[in-house]
Amino acid sequence: MFPPSTRLDLDRSPIKLIKICIIGAKGFIGYHLCEKLMFETPHKFHALDVYKDKLKHLLEPKTLP
């Protein structure tokens, strides 16, 4: 029916790609949610916060030592 890598919803239909906006991405929950979305899902997302220093390694990995 579907390829084995296709993720399914509770009603067994394929999950459609969505765009997500995370506000408060520097906080504990937002930070870990960003990591999870980035590495484990194909969804697109925007992470917003006042400061970006905690997320710098995710946003600009080439700038780190």
QUINORTA-V660750 format. One line per field, one symbol per residue. ss: DSSP state (@ for helix, = for strand, . for the rest). A space follows every 50 residues. Layout:
BEGIN
ss: ???
END
This chain:
BEGIN
ss: .......=.....=....=====....@@@@@@@@@@@@@...=====.. ..@@@@@@@.@@@..
END
